[in-house]
Amino acid sequence: MTSRWNGRGQDRTTVVMGAGPGGLATGYWLAKHGIDVTVLERAPVVGGLARTVERDGFRFDLGGHRWFSKVDEVNDFYKEVIADETIWVHRISRIYFDGKYIDYPLRIGNALAAIGPIKAAQAMADYARVRLAGRLQPRPIVSMEDAYVDQYGRTLYELFFERYSEKVWGRPCAEMSGDWVNQRTKGMSLLTAVKDAIIPSKGTVQSLIDSFMYPRYGYGRLSERMAEGVCAAGNEVRLNSGVSKVLRRGNHITGVVTTDAAGREETIEAAQFVSSIPLTLLCQIMEPAAPAEVIAASKALTFRNVITVNLMLDREKVTDDTWLYVHDRNILFGRLHEPKNWSVDMVPDQSKTSIVAEYFCSFGDAVWNMSDDELVEQTARHLSDDLGFISRNEVLGGFAVRCPRAYPSYTLGYEGPLNTLKSFIDSFDNLQIIGRYGTFRYNNADHSVETGLLAAKNILGESHDLDRVNADQEYHEIKRLKPAPVQLNGNGKHAANGHGENGHAVAAANLVTVAERDAAGVGE
Ligand SMILES: Cc1cc2nc3c(=O)[nH]c(=O)nc-3n(C[C@H](O)[C@H](O)[C@H](O)COP(=O)(O)OP(=O)(O)OC[C@H]3O[C@@H](n4cnc5c(N)ncnc54)[C@H](O)[C@@H]3O)c2cc1C
């Protein structure tokens, strides 16, 4: 769908809804170019899903957030904002399943070795069968299950993709759209990966996932520094200012109404409007109300919540991992990370560490209904009794952070309602939508920043189609570039290539990188 946005007039005064990475990127860029901009945020802090929470000197992201973008301008923007606070983090990630650990991204030799020769042979035979059937009698790919089985065969799907995906999405893969998988794995060939693991590839493909940039005091610093930039130019980031109404005259937005914590309302007018608040909510709070079919479509889209449980620990270290993906169904969280492995500045002193466990859940389900104390207790129990990582007496304290609507759910048939909402929004001449839930697209923070920057550039007179961001069918984490120099991470360790120095291991890692997001089930 091509954006029909054409709001380039004389008056460029802008209201931005939401102060996550997307909204703040718009605010920062406009402020830098001398435009009056007001960023409205419902929460008492900036950063949205990408904020960092501090407790007793420990710092916690809402699930570890690493910076990665394939777009040079977006990386340059990150560097401009974070400047001296950036560090490089060397990445080591694993999957825990059935009591075993497997390298992550999946590397074919390692994965097949872990499942044993019989299962490995079955997996390869299965895969060959699927490839052959695909050639002789191609069948449509509708669901997430179809897409995984088509690409990896049933054995590998059941081993590495099914359980985790169902943890993340809370429903069988047969009920989820294949779009999510297709978007991330198009072009993936297991055979090529196997071949590449045996015969070294030539060329200059480098994976950007072996190490990544990160703000040393937590990812939330990106948003905090953008907010500082907005304010330094004399503009406002208004906290505790939830947008409760969006006022329109036909297909023109005239203003928004904010409601503060005490219930006081205020109307703010502007010439241009950029929204990163949930697309469904945006359509529901229009005044006069959006057409009935738009309201109905907004209620048909669903999402998944995340609760992060943060434990502060009286021990030096728990794991070497950047992330650990936990597939086992008896362990309720899906992923954990140890912030100190990302940056030593995430703990108050180096004799301590911490763990963040991510629980994927929905309103009203058993996990969402657990109290914060129960979640802390449950997490400590899993870490000590099930994983053997800690002793219970090392837990200094813990707390939970609830993130409603963290993942737009691509359930079967989601495209219809989504297109209805986007057509409605597209009809406005001075409204742009950006970000993750703002566009109901599975955007990472860099995509949110990119859409935010492009929205600002449109207001400045350029012409960009925001729908094209994160819409290419190519995998995101591979980029051709010159060999990267050796970098240091926050721990002062050398971040040489984590997948070995030899070319074939690097290339194989690149190829199987496409399997990574699948195995994770999430794009982060
Ligand atoms: C567990 C987890 C791990 C992740 N890891 C990574 C990672 O490693 N790398 C990466 O790039 N991305 C990662 N992401 C994704 C990243 O968090 C999001 O892409 C990014 O935060 C989206 O930014 P945004 O500005 O679009 O939206 P948000 O961050 O959701 O910000 C939207 C803002 O709008 C505000 N808002 C909502 N309603 C209103 C209203 N009515 N009025 C005013 N304000 C309102 C919200 O409070 C929020 O601050 C991860 C996400 C999760 C959940």
The ligand as a Tripos MOL2 file, in Angstrom:
@<TRIPOS>MOLECULE
LIG
   53    58     1     0     0
SMALL
NO_CHARGES

@<TRIPOS>ATOM
      1 C1         11.0990   -8.4780   24.9810 C.3       1 LIG1
      2 C2         11.4490   -7.5580   23.8380 C.ar      1 LIG1
      3 C3         12.7430   -7.5430   23.3370 C.ar      1 LIG1
      4 C4         13.0610   -6.7040   22.2590 C.ar      1 LIG1
      5 N1         14.3440   -6.6940   21.7890 N.ar      1 LIG1
      6 C5         14.6810   -5.8530   20.7720 C.ar      1 LIG1
      7 C6         16.0270   -5.8040   20.2940 C.ar      1 LIG1
      8 O1         16.9040   -6.5290   20.7490 O.2       1 LIG1
      9 N2         16.3070   -4.9180   19.2930 N.ar      1 LIG1
     10 C7         15.3580   -4.1060   18.7470 C.ar      1 LIG1
     11 O2         15.6750   -3.3230   17.8520 O.2       1 LIG1
     12 N3         14.0770   -4.1470   19.1680 N.ar      1 LIG1
     13 C8         13.7150   -4.9930   20.1630 C.ar      1 LIG1
     14 N4         12.4180   -5.0300   20.6150 N.ar      1 LIG1
     15 C9         11.4060   -4.2020   19.9280 C.3       1 LIG1
     16 C10        11.3970   -2.7650   20.4270 C.3       1 LIG1
     17 O3         11.1220   -2.7260   21.7990 O.3       1 LIG1
     18 C11        10.2980   -2.0200   19.6910 C.3       1 LIG1
     19 O4         10.4400   -2.2000   18.3100 O.3       1 LIG1
     20 C12        10.3590   -0.5230   19.9440 C.3       1 LIG1
     21 O5         10.3440   -0.2140   21.3020 O.3       1 LIG1
     22 C13         9.1550    0.0960   19.2850 C.3       1 LIG1
     23 O6          9.2600    1.4900   19.4020 O.3       1 LIG1
     24 P1          7.9940    2.3860   19.1250 P.3       1 LIG1
     25 O7          8.4050    3.7800   19.3730 O.co2     1 LIG1
     26 O8          7.4160    2.0160   17.8290 O.co2     1 LIG1
     27 O9          6.9010    1.8770   20.1920 O.3       1 LIG1
     28 P2          6.9240    1.7860   21.7570 P.3       1 LIG1
     29 O10         8.2760    1.5170   22.2760 O.co2     1 LIG1
     30 O11         5.8430    0.8260   22.0940 O.co2     1 LIG1
     31 O12         6.4990    3.2540   22.1920 O.3       1 LIG1
     32 C14         5.1780    3.7170   22.0430 C.3       1 LIG1
     33 C15         4.9490    4.7410   23.1400 C.3       1 LIG1
     34 O13         3.6200    5.2370   23.0140 O.3       1 LIG1
     35 C16         3.1030    5.4360   24.3080 C.3       1 LIG1
     36 N5          1.6370    5.5010   24.2330 N.ar      1 LIG1
     37 C17         0.7560    4.4800   24.0650 C.ar      1 LIG1
     38 N6         -0.4980    4.9520   24.0640 N.ar      1 LIG1
     39 C18        -0.4090    6.2970   24.1950 C.ar      1 LIG1
     40 C19        -1.3640    7.3520   24.2430 C.ar      1 LIG1
     41 N7         -2.6830    7.1330   24.1710 N.pl3     1 LIG1
     42 N8         -0.9130    8.6130   24.3780 N.ar      1 LIG1
     43 C20         0.4340    8.8900   24.4750 C.ar      1 LIG1
     44 N9          1.3540    7.9240   24.4640 N.ar      1 LIG1
     45 C21         0.9450    6.6480   24.3060 C.ar      1 LIG1
     46 C22         3.6320    4.2470   25.0870 C.3       1 LIG1
     47 O14         3.5860    4.4910   26.4920 O.3       1 LIG1
     48 C23         5.0460    4.1520   24.5440 C.3       1 LIG1
     49 O15         5.9540    4.9070   25.3130 O.3       1 LIG1
     50 C24        12.0620   -5.8630   21.6810 C.ar      1 LIG1
     51 C25        10.7750   -5.8770   22.2080 C.ar      1 LIG1
     52 C26        10.4560   -6.7050   23.2610 C.ar      1 LIG1
     53 C27         9.0600   -6.7020   23.7980 C.3       1 LIG1
@<TRIPOS>BOND
     1     1     2 1
     2     2     3 ar
     3     2    52 ar
     4     3     4 ar
     5     4     5 ar
     6     4    50 ar
     7     5     6 ar
     8     6     7 ar
     9     6    13 1
    10     7     8 2
    11     7     9 ar
    12     9    10 ar
    13    10    11 2
    14    10    12 ar
    15    12    13 ar
    16    13    14 ar
    17    14    15 1
    18    14    50 ar
    19    15    16 1
    20    16    17 1
    21    16    18 1
    22    18    19 1
    23    18    20 1
    24    20    21 1
    25    20    22 1
    26    22    23 1
    27    23    24 1
    28    24    25 2
    29    24    26 1
    30    24    27 1
    31    27    28 1
    32    28    29 2
    33    28    30 1
    34    28    31 1
    35    31    32 1
    36    32    33 1
    37    33    34 1
    38    33    48 1
    39    34    35 1
    40    35    36 1
    41    35    46 1
    42    36    37 ar
    43    36    45 ar
    44    37    38 ar
    45    38    39 ar
    46    39    40 ar
    47    39    45 ar
    48    40    41 1
    49    40    42 ar
    50    42    43 ar
    51    43    44 ar
    52    44    45 ar
    53    46    47 1
    54    46    48 1
    55    48    49 1
    56    50    51 ar
    57    51    52 ar
    58    52    53 1
@<TRIPOS>SUBSTRUCTURE
     1 LIG1         1 GROUP 0 **** ****
